[in-house]
Amino acid sequence: MSILLNKDTTFIVQGITGREAVNLIRECLDYGSKVVGGVTPGRKGREVHGVPVFDTVAQAVESYGGPIDGSVVTVPPAFTKDAVFEAILNGIKLIVIVTERIPRRDVAQMVELADMEGARIIGPNCLGLIVPEVCKMGGIGGPAKDAAKAYAPGPVGVMSRSGGMTTEISSSLTQAGLGVSTAVSIGGDAIIGSTYAELMPYFEADEQTQAIVIYTEPGGRMEAQLSAWVKENNSRLPIVAFMAGKFMDDEEMKGMSFGHAGTIVEGKEDTATEKIARLEAAGIRVVERIDEIPDAVKQKLEVSV
């Protein structure tokens, strides 16, 4: 089992002829993913690694002859909203937005349309998601041979605001003999399509997933939402959180942002110290080093058995 993806998942790539997309498609195809088409206006009739290119999403759907499950969006920020709207309005239900620096208003409108149409957005500014040895959608894990080393099948779901940390955490779980059910790079921007709490019901319903690891940092309200969700829903899944950036609680660091747009600390509730207290109050174990994650997960799993 898995969440959002399976061996039959089909997807297209919007912005398929761009340099980043060309590399991404090669990685996904090598991993066994079913990339059934791509879209770049004015490039219909071309191919990228054997994947046909179309001018519109509607053409891609018509050529495929049936519904397409997902789309990876790699178009420039100014055109991302139009691309996402086009995908959703053509029946695509899973949208992975790789593009960063998208205007917040555009992101808010994309998320609103997705909610109205029953679609799920991952990102923006993310690397996508992966089900080990089954399918990957996006650049997560890099080339197939590298993804195979970092991601082995197992019982632990992973969610991370950082794309790189998604792989680092998953690799630590793989090396420890635990492995990963599904890993999701949710994106580091201030507004994203899917938060920890919004993805929890998917993991909760997945029989393979027996524990969750999240990567978190100062800034934003996602940890508060997750803590509330865990309490309100009496979650069956033990959770371990890796908290980075605790140094940002220092007085001289206040108001500064490091790396992700979501790391802007706007008030006391956004600080690492407050987040740790809130997570632990919800029964979520917090560690401050990657090498502590596997043992923390094993301890949680032993208690839950």
C-alpha positions in Angstrom: 0.0 0.0 0.0 1.0 3.7 -0.2 -0.6 7.1 -0.3 -1.4 9.2 -3.4 0.7 7.0 -5.7 0.7 3.4 -6.8 2.2 1.3 -9.6 -0.6 2.3 -12.0 -0.4 6.1 -11.4 -0.1 8.1 -14.6 1.1 11.6 -14.9 2.2 14.3 -17.3 4.9 17.0 -17.0 3.9 20.6 -17.7 6.9 22.6 -19.0 8.3 19.3 -20.3 10.9 20.8 -22.7 12.6 22.8 -20.0 16.1 21.8 -18.8 14.9 20.8 -15.3 12.0 18.9 -16.7 14.1 16.9 -19.2 16.3 15.6 -16.3 13.3 15.0 -14.1 11.5 12.9 -16.7 14.6 10.7 -17.2 14.8 10.1 -13.5 11.1 9.2 -13.2 11.1 6.9 -16.2 14.2 5.1 -15.0 12.5 4.5 -11.6 9.5 2.9 -13.4 7.1 5.8 -13.2 4.4 6.1 -15.9 5.0 9.5 -17.5 2.4 9.5 -20.3 2.8 12.9 -21.8 4.0 16.5 -21.4 2.9 20.0 -22.2 4.8 22.9 -23.7 2.7 25.3 -25.8 4.0 25.4 -29.4 6.0 22.2 -29.1 3.3 19.6 -30.1 4.7 16.7 -32.0 8.1 16.5 -30.2 9.2 13.9 -27.8 11.3 14.0 -24.6 12.9 10.6 -23.8 10.1 9.0 -25.8 7.4 10.9 -24.0 5.0 12.8 -26.4 4.7 16.6 -26.1 1.4 18.5 -26.6 0.4 22.1 -26.7 -2.3 21.7 -24.0 -3.4 19.4 -21.2 -6.6 18.7 -23.0 -4.6 17.3 -26.0 -2.6 15.1 -23.7 -5.7 13.7 -22.0 -7.4 13.1 -25.4 -4.3 11.4 -26.8 -4.0 9.1 -23.8 -7.6 8.1 -24.2 -8.7 8.4 -20.6 -8.2 10.2 -17.3 -4.6 11.1 -16.2 -3.9 10.9 -12.5 -1.3 13.6 -12.0 0.9 16.4 -13.3 4.3 17.7 -12.3 4.4 21.4 -12.9 7.8 22.9 -13.8 6.7 26.1 -15.7 8.0 29.6 -14.7 6.3 31.3 -11.7 4.4 33.8 -13.9 2.6 31.0 -15.7 2.2 28.4 -12.9 -1.3 29.4 -11.9 -2.6 29.0 -15.5 -0.8 25.6 -15.8 -2.3 24.3 -12.5 -5.8 25.6 -13.4 -5.5 23.9 -16.8 -4.5 20.6 -15.2 -7.3 20.7 -12.6 -10.0 21.7 -15.0 -9.0 18.8 -17.2 -9.7 16.3 -14.5 -6.2 15.8 -13.0 -6.4 15.2 -9.3 -2.8 15.2 -8.1 -0.6 18.3 -8.9 3.1 18.4 -7.8 4.4 22.0 -8.2 8.2 22.1 -8.4 8.3 25.8 -9.3 9.3 28.3 -6.5 8.9 32.0 -6.1 5.2 31.9 -7.1 3.2 34.9 -6.0 1.3 34.1 -2.8 -2.0 35.2 -4.2 -1.6 32.8 -7.1 -0.8 29.9 -4.8 -3.9 30.8 -2.6 -6.1 30.7 -5.8 -4.6 27.4 -6.9 -5.3 25.8 -3.5 -8.8 27.2 -3.5 -9.6 25.7 -6.9 -8.0 22.4 -6.0 -10.3 22.2 -2.9 -13.3 23.0 -5.0 -12.5 20.4 -7.6 -11.4 17.6 -5.2 -7.7 17.8 -6.3 -4.6 17.6 -4.2 -1.7 19.9 -4.6 1.8 19.0 -3.3 4.1 22.1 -3.2 4.9 24.6 -4.5 8.7 24.6 -4.1 8.9 20.9 -3.5 10.6 17.8 -4.9 7.5 15.6 -5.1 6.8 12.2 -3.6 8.0 8.7 -3.8 6.8 5.2 -3.0 9.9 3.1 -2.8 10.4 0.5 -5.6 7.0 1.5 -7.0 6.8 5.1 -8.4 8.2 8.6 -7.9 6.7 11.8 -9.1 9.1 14.7 -9.2 12.8 15.1 -8.6 12.8 13.5 -5.1 15.7 11.2 -4.5 17.5 12.3 -7.7 18.5 9.7 -10.3 16.9 6.3 -10.0 20.0 4.5 -8.8 20.4 7.1 -6.0 16.8 7.0 -5.1 17.0 3.2 -4.8 19.8 3.5 -2.2 18.0 6.1 -0.1 14.5 4.7 -0.3 13.7 1.1 0.7 10.1 -0.1 1.3 9.1 -0.1 5.0 6.6 1.0 7.5 7.5 4.7 8.1 5.9 7.6 6.3 8.0 10.7 5.8 6.8 14.4 5.4 9.3 17.2 5.1 9.3 20.9 4.3 12.8 20.5 2.9 13.3 18.3 -0.3 16.8 17.4 0.6 15.9 16.5 4.2 13.1 14.2 2.9 15.9 12.1 1.3 18.3 12.4 4.3 15.6 11.3 6.7 14.5 8.4 4.5 18.1 7.3 3.9 18.6 7.2 7.7 15.5 5.0 8.0 16.7 2.8 5.2 20.2 2.4 6.6 18.7 1.4 10.0 16.6 -1.4 8.4 13.3 0.4 8.8 12.4 1.7 5.4 9.7 4.0 4.0 6.1 3.6 3.0 5.6 6.9 1.2 7.8 10.1 1.4 6.4 13.5 0.6 8.4 16.7 0.1 5.6 19.1 1.0 7.4 22.4 0.1 9.0 25.1 2.0 6.9 28.1 1.0 4.7 30.1 3.4 1.6 28.9 1.5 1.5 25.3 0.3 -1.1 22.9 -1.0 -0.8 20.1 1.6 0.2 20.5 5.2 1.2 17.7 7.6 -2.3 17.6 9.1 -3.9 17.5 5.7 -1.8 14.5 4.7 -2.2 12.6 7.9 -5.6 11.0 7.0 -3.9 9.4 3.9 -1.2 7.9 6.1 -3.8 6.9 8.7 -5.7 4.9 6.2 -2.6 3.2 4.8 -2.1 -0.2 6.3 1.7 -0.3 5.5 2.4 2.9 7.4 3.0 2.2 11.1 4.8 5.4 12.1 5.5 8.9 10.8 8.7 11.1 10.7 8.4 14.8 9.9 11.1 17.4 9.4 10.3 20.8 10.9 11.8 24.2 11.6 10.9 27.5 13.1 8.1 29.5 11.4 4.6 28.8 10.3 1.6 27.1 12.0 1.8 23.6 10.5 3.1 22.0 13.7 0.3 23.5 15.7 -2.2 22.1 13.2 -0.6 18.7 13.3 -0.6 18.6 17.1 -4.3 19.5 17.2 -5.1 16.9 14.5 -3.3 14.1 16.4 -5.2 14.9 19.6 -8.6 15.4 18.0 -8.4 12.3 15.8 -6.7 10.0 18.4 -4.2 9.0 15.7 -2.9 5.4 15.7 0.4 6.5 14.3 3.4 7.3 16.5 5.2 10.4 15.2 8.8 11.5 15.5 9.7 15.1 14.6 13.2 16.3 13.6 13.5 19.9 14.7 16.1 22.0 12.9 17.1 25.6 13.5 16.6 25.9 17.2 19.4 28.5 17.2 16.8 30.8 15.5 15.2 31.3 19.0 18.2 33.4 20.0 17.4 37.1 20.4 19.7 38.3 17.6 18.1 35.9 15.1 14.5 37.2 15.6 12.8 38.3 12.4 15.3 36.6 10.1 14.6 33.9 7.6 16.9 31.0 6.7 16.3 28.9 3.6 12.5 28.4 3.3 10.0 31.2 3.2 8.1 29.4 5.9 10.9 29.9 8.4 10.0 33.5 9.1 9.2 33.6 12.8 6.3 36.1 13.3 5.7 35.5 16.9 6.5 33.4 20.0 4.2 30.6 18.8 6.5 30.2 15.7 9.7 29.6 17.7 11.4 26.2 17.9 11.0 26.1 21.6 7.2 26.6 21.5 6.8 24.2 18.7 8.8 21.5 20.6 6.6 22.0 23.6 3.4 21.8 21.6 4.5 18.7 19.7 5.6 16.9 22.8 2.3 17.8 24.5 0.6 15.9 21.7 2.8 12.8 22.3 5.1 13.5 19.4 8.8 12.8 20.1 11.1 15.6 19.0 14.8 15.0 18.2 17.4 17.5 17.2 19.8 15.2 15.2 19.2 13.1 12.2 21.0 10.1 13.6 18.6 10.1 16.5 15.6 9.4 14.3 15.8 5.6 13.7 16.1 4.8 17.4 13.3 7.1 18.3 11.1 5.5 15.6 12.0 2.0 16.9 11.2 3.0 20.4 7.8 4.4 19.3 7.0 1.3 17.3 7.9 -1.0 20.2 5.5 0.9 22.5 2.7 0.9 20.0 2.9 -2.9 19.4 
